[in-house]
Amino acid sequence: MLPKQAISFEQLQLEISKKEILKMCSSLKLFPTPFRGVYYVPLEEERKGEFIENPRKVLHQSIGIFLGGHDFYFSCRTAEENLGIGWRPSGSIHVVNTVLSRKINLANRINLNKEKKTWRAKKIAKILSFYGNEIIFHKGQISGAKIKETPYGKFARKSQIIRDRKRFKERAT
């Protein structure tokens, strides 16, 4: 079996056939991530229990695959939660990167899957809910940013959060 990690469809095809990948996806041996073509290979306990042990770490790996590298960091509310400044979870993941500016609304995808009456759709909704309600990509410069590296990714420091809020016009909660 594959090791516990986020992995792209292309990387999976190097190891197993397309038919086997689709079979693993349909039986939820590969968990979906918020990004098309990127999957999470869970441990057996996670798969049976239908949970993700470290959703932030999986999201960091998934974003790295989605953006084609690890040239990004978490900022705004996400960094505040990690630093312990904000105690109330926001449900929003803010990512500063050099590639794209986009908003991915996970709440809609979760609700659409909940409305479906199939077992698989309900499990996918539960799995996607571990990632939050939305992922907001902010396009900007990474060089010179004051960040803190953790096992769960790079997070902006307090002074950088203030600069990023002004730069991206993100309001404080």
Secondary structure as GFF3:
##gff-version 3
##sequence-region A 1 173
A	DSSP	beta_strand	5	8	.	.	.	ID=ss1
A	DSSP	alpha_helix	9	15	.	.	.	ID=ss2
A	DSSP	alpha_helix	18	26	.	.	.	ID=ss3
A	DSSP	beta_strand	31	32	.	.	.	ID=ss4
A	DSSP	beta_strand	38	41	.	.	.	ID=ss5
A	DSSP	alpha_helix	44	49	.	.	.	ID=ss6
A	DSSP	alpha_helix	55	67	.	.	.	ID=ss7
A	DSSP	beta_strand	72	75	.	.	.	ID=ss8
A	DSSP	alpha_helix	76	83	.	.	.	ID=ss9
A	DSSP	beta_strand	92	97	.	.	.	ID=ss10
A	DSSP	beta_strand	102	105	.	.	.	ID=ss11
A	DSSP	alpha_helix	106	115	.	.	.	ID=ss12
A	DSSP	alpha_helix	119	128	.	.	.	ID=ss13
A	DSSP	three_ten_helix	129	131	.	.	.	ID=ss14
A	DSSP	beta_strand	134	139	.	.	.	ID=ss15
A	DSSP	beta_strand	147	150	.	.	.	ID=ss16
A	DSSP	beta_strand	153	156	.	.	.	ID=ss17
A	DSSP	alpha_helix	158	168	.	.	.	ID=ss18
###
